[in-house]
Amino acid sequence: MEYKDYYKILDVPRDATQDEIKKKYRKMAAKFHPDKNPGNKKAENKFKEIGEAYEVLKDPEKRKLYDQVGSDWKKYQQAGASADDFNWQQYAGGRGGAGGRQRVNINMDDIFGQGQHSAGGGSPFSSFFETLFGGGQFGGNGGDPFGGAQSRQGYSTGGRRRAAPSVADSEAVVQVGLKDILTGAEKHLRVGNEKMKVKIPAGIDDGKRLKLTGKGQPDSRGRKGNLYLKIKVNEPEGFERKGKDIIQSVDLPVYKAALGGSLTVETLEGKVKLNIPEGTQNGKMFRLTGRGVPDFNNPGKRGNYYVKVLLQIPERLSDEEKKLYKKLADLQNT
């Protein structure tokens, strides 16, 4: 088993601060990202390698464990020992019994970017990483972080039945627009070599997860865990979501605010015409009842949609406009 010097991989000193490690990782990840190096296997492998190093060094507890065990492992390797000779359990908090593994939380997005896990299937981590950290399995606090049981299979050794390692679940980020959560939407995704169509329910909240059973990346035995899609709701400029309500800011000419009139607004669900009263003040909000975000469990129940008007002051005035504004100013001062 190869000992990997994660500090050397990220080209940082062993006493590097967390900020230094983070900055270095981002710089190298941008350089070797598969999107910038299509078809370049060396760049892809380098990208995975720096992701593996960052996964350990960014976490103070994992980094401490690596600093302790990593150096000892090198000594064992030089002495011709094998992984079985080393008592990993003492570094894993005494969990797991013989061959026990420390379960750690891993954000795969930090390594592969929005769910782009190992394209070739199997674990993207080195054997050294897997031996030390349990193969990158999810699940801090001794359980499934998503609340569902991970599938396990039993195998027999010498007449005794032991639990096989659980299949790791995968997570990917799905970008959706604010308009998508008003009516629901369908997204077409590619996970590994598989294309799939996913329905995004109306009213889903930012950060929520959708579970796709058995759609995760396969392990070395071909077993697949679950794929969890983490929803990221993008708010366009000029829009804000507050719970079930949406606030859209629009410009209102100052003369129309003073004199009143009608204003046509392009909302997320089509055009609406607002009646602007005389003397409308900057920041006034007009409510469109029941046109906001649907309740996730009761789509027929929706929040409100607000149009917030912002006074639009002209940047350039013609000579005639300047005369009129001056006349208005004189009238206000009399």
C-alpha positions in Angstrom: 0.0 0.0 0.0 1.4 3.4 -1.0 1.9 6.0 1.6 0.6 9.4 0.3 2.1 12.7 1.5 -1.0 14.9 1.4 1.1 18.0 2.3 3.4 17.3 -0.7 0.4 16.7 -3.0 -1.1 20.1 -2.1 2.4 21.7 -2.0 1.9 23.2 1.4 4.2 23.0 4.5 3.1 20.7 7.4 2.4 23.7 9.6 0.2 25.4 6.9 -2.9 27.1 8.3 -6.4 26.0 7.3 -6.8 29.1 5.1 -3.5 28.4 3.3 -4.6 24.8 2.6 -8.0 26.0 1.4 -6.5 28.6 -1.0 -4.0 26.2 -2.4 -6.6 23.5 -2.9 -8.9 25.9 -4.8 -6.0 27.1 -7.0 -5.0 23.5 -7.9 -8.5 22.2 -8.3 -9.3 25.0 -10.8 -6.1 24.1 -12.7 -6.8 20.4 -13.0 -10.6 20.3 -13.1 -11.9 17.9 -15.7 -14.0 20.6 -17.4 -10.7 22.5 -18.2 -8.9 19.3 -19.2 -11.3 17.2 -21.2 -10.0 13.8 -22.0 -6.8 14.4 -20.0 -6.4 11.3 -17.8 -3.4 12.7 -15.9 -5.2 15.9 -15.0 -8.3 13.8 -13.9 -6.1 11.7 -11.6 -4.3 14.7 -10.3 -7.7 16.4 -9.6 -8.8 13.3 -7.6 -5.5 13.2 -5.7 -5.6 16.8 -4.6 -9.3 16.3 -3.6 -8.3 13.3 -1.5 -5.5 15.4 0.2 -7.8 18.3 0.8 -10.5 16.0 2.3 -8.1 15.1 5.0 -6.2 18.3 5.6 -9.2 20.6 5.7 -10.7 18.8 8.7 -8.7 19.4 12.0 -9.6 16.0 13.4 -8.8 14.1 10.2 -5.6 16.1 9.8 -4.5 15.2 13.4 -5.3 11.5 12.8 -3.4 11.6 9.5 -0.4 13.3 11.2 -0.3 10.6 13.8 -1.0 7.6 11.8 0.5 8.7 8.5 4.0 8.9 9.8 3.7 5.6 11.7 2.4 4.0 8.5 5.4 5.0 6.6 7.7 3.4 9.2 5.6 0.2 9.1 5.8 0.2 5.3 9.6 0.7 5.3 9.8 -2.2 7.7 7.9 -4.5 5.3 4.8 -4.7 7.4 1.3 -4.9 6.0 -1.9 -3.0 6.8 -3.1 -6.0 9.0 -0.1 -5.5 11.3 -1.2 -2.0 12.2 -3.8 -1.4 14.9 -6.0 1.1 13.2 -8.7 0.8 15.8 -6.8 2.8 18.4 -7.0 5.8 16.1 -10.7 5.2 15.3 -11.9 5.8 18.8 -12.2 2.1 19.5 -15.1 1.6 17.1 -15.8 -1.2 14.7 -14.1 -4.2 16.3 -11.7 -6.2 14.2 -11.1 -4.4 11.0 -13.2 -1.5 12.3 -13.4 1.7 10.4 -13.8 5.2 11.5 -17.0 6.7 9.9 -16.4 10.3 8.8 -18.5 12.9 7.1 -17.3 13.7 3.6 -18.5 16.5 1.3 -18.0 14.9 -2.1 -18.8 18.3 -3.7 -15.6 19.8 -2.3 -13.7 17.1 -4.3 -15.6 16.5 -7.5 -17.9 19.5 -7.8 -21.6 19.1 -7.7 -21.8 15.4 -7.6 -19.3 14.6 -10.4 -17.9 11.5 -8.6 -15.5 9.0 -10.0 -16.6 8.5 -13.6 -15.1 5.0 -13.8 -17.1 3.6 -10.9 -15.8 2.4 -7.6 -14.1 4.5 -4.9 -12.2 7.6 -6.1 -9.9 7.4 -3.1 -6.6 5.7 -2.7 -6.1 2.5 -0.7 -4.2 4.4 1.9 -7.2 6.8 2.3 -9.6 3.9 2.5 -7.6 2.1 5.1 -7.2 5.2 7.3 -10.7 6.7 6.9 -13.0 3.8 6.0 -13.3 4.3 2.2 -14.9 7.8 2.4 -18.2 6.5 3.7 -20.9 9.0 4.8 -22.4 9.0 8.2 -21.1 10.8 11.2 -22.5 10.1 14.7 -22.5 6.4 13.9 -25.5 6.5 11.5 -26.9 7.5 8.2 -27.0 11.4 8.0 -30.0 11.3 5.8 -32.1 9.3 8.2 -32.3 6.1 6.1 -30.7 2.8 6.8 -27.7 1.9 4.6 -27.9 -1.4 2.9 -25.7 -4.2 4.4 -25.0 -7.7 3.3 -23.6 -10.5 5.4 -20.7 -12.7 4.6 -19.3 -15.8 6.3 -15.7 -16.3 7.5 -14.8 -19.5 9.4 -18.4 -20.2 10.3 -19.0 -16.8 11.7 -21.3 -14.2 10.0 -19.9 -10.7 9.8 -21.4 -7.6 8.4 -20.0 -6.5 5.0 -19.0 -2.9 4.6 -22.1 -0.8 3.8 -22.5 0.8 0.4 -21.6 4.5 0.5 -24.3 6.9 -0.6 -23.6 9.7 -3.0 -24.7 13.3 -3.1 -25.0 15.8 -5.9 -26.1 19.4 -6.1 -28.9 20.3 -8.4 -29.3 24.0 -9.4 -32.9 25.2 -9.8 -34.4 28.6 -10.5 -36.9 30.5 -8.3 -39.4 30.0 -11.1 -38.9 26.2 -10.9 -40.1 26.0 -7.3 -43.3 27.9 -8.1 -44.7 25.3 -10.6 -42.3 22.4 -10.2 -39.8 21.4 -13.0 -38.1 18.4 -14.6 -34.3 18.3 -14.7 -32.2 16.0 -16.9 -29.0 14.8 -15.2 -26.1 12.6 -16.0 -24.6 10.5 -13.2 -21.6 8.6 -14.4 -22.7 7.0 -17.6 -26.4 7.1 -16.7 -28.9 9.7 -17.8 -31.9 10.3 -15.7 -34.9 12.6 -15.5 -35.7 14.1 -12.0 -38.9 15.9 -11.1 -38.4 18.9 -8.8 -41.5 19.3 -6.6 -43.1 22.8 -6.3 -42.4 24.5 -3.0 -39.2 22.6 -2.2 -36.8 24.5 0.1 -33.2 25.4 -0.6 -30.9 22.8 0.9 -33.5 20.0 0.9 -32.5 16.5 -0.5 -34.3 14.2 -2.9 -33.5 10.5 -2.6 -32.9 8.3 -5.6 -32.8 4.8 -4.4 -30.0 2.7 -5.8 -28.7 5.4 -8.1 -25.4 6.1 -6.4 -22.0 5.3 -7.7 -21.1 1.6 -7.6 -18.5 0.3 -5.3 -15.7 -2.2 -6.2 -18.3 -5.0 -6.0 -20.8 -3.3 -8.3 -23.2 -2.5 -5.4 -24.9 0.9 -5.6 -25.9 3.1 -2.7 -28.5 5.8 -2.9 -28.1 9.2 -4.6 -29.2 12.3 -2.7 -29.8 15.4 -4.7 -29.3 18.5 -2.7 -31.4 21.4 -4.0 -29.8 24.8 -4.6 -32.3 27.5 -5.4 -30.8 30.4 -7.3 -32.4 33.7 -6.8 -32.1 36.1 -9.8 -31.0 39.6 -9.2 -34.0 41.7 -8.0 -35.8 38.8 -6.4 -35.8 37.6 -2.8 -37.6 34.6 -1.2 -38.8 34.9 2.3 -40.4 31.6 3.4 -43.4 31.2 1.1 -43.3 34.8 -0.1 -41.5 36.3 -3.0 -40.4 39.9 -3.3 -39.6 41.3 -6.7 -38.0 44.8 -7.0 -38.9 46.9 -10.0 -38.0 50.5 -11.1 -40.7 53.1 -11.0 -40.2 56.5 -12.8 -40.2 59.3 -10.3 -42.9 61.2 -12.3 -45.2 58.2 -12.2 -44.7 57.9 -8.5 -45.7 61.5 -8.0 -48.6 61.6 -10.5 -49.8 58.0 -10.3 -50.6 55.7 -13.3 -50.3 52.1 -14.4 -47.1 50.0 -14.3 -46.7 46.7 -16.2 -44.5 44.2 -14.4 -43.0 40.9 -15.8 -43.3 38.5 -12.9 -42.1 35.0 -12.7 -45.5 33.8 -13.9 -46.3 36.4 -16.5 -47.2 40.0 -16.8 -49.3 41.9 -14.3 -50.6 45.5 -14.4 -50.3 47.5 -11.2 -52.3 50.7 -10.4 -49.8 53.2 -8.9 -51.5 55.7 -6.6 -50.4 59.4 -6.6 -47.5 60.1 -4.2 -46.2 56.5 -4.1 -43.1 56.4 -1.9 -39.9 54.6 -2.6 -39.9 51.0 -1.3 -43.7 50.6 -1.3 -44.8 47.0 -1.8 -47.8 45.8 -3.8 -49.2 42.4 -2.8 -50.4 39.8 -5.2 -52.2 37.4 -2.9 -51.7 33.7 -3.4 -49.1 33.9 -6.1 -46.1 33.0 -4.0 -44.3 29.7 -3.3 -46.6 26.7 -2.9 -46.6 24.7 0.4 -44.5 21.6 -0.2 -47.0 19.3 1.5 -50.1 21.2 0.2 -49.3 22.7 -3.3 -52.8 24.3 -3.4 -51.8 26.6 -0.6 -49.4 29.4 -1.7 -47.7 32.4 -0.1 -47.9 35.9 -1.5 -46.0 37.7 -4.3 -44.9 41.3 -3.6 -43.8 43.9 -6.1 -41.5 46.4 -4.4 -41.1 49.7 -6.3 -37.8 51.6 -6.3 -37.9 55.2 -7.5 -36.0 55.6 -10.7 -34.2 59.0 -10.7 -33.2 60.1 -14.2 -29.4 60.2 -14.7 -29.4 62.6 -17.6 -31.9 65.4 -18.2 -32.6 67.3 -21.3 -32.6 71.1 -21.2 -36.4 71.1 -21.2 -36.5 68.6 -18.4 -34.1 70.6 -16.3 -36.3 73.7 -16.7 -39.3 71.7 -15.6 -37.5 70.3 -12.6 -36.2 73.8 -11.7 -39.7 75.1 -12.0 -41.0 72.3 -9.7 -38.2 73.1 -7.2 -39.2 76.8 -7.2 -42.8 75.9 -6.6 -41.8 73.6 -3.7 -39.8 76.4 -2.1 -42.6 79.0 -2.3 
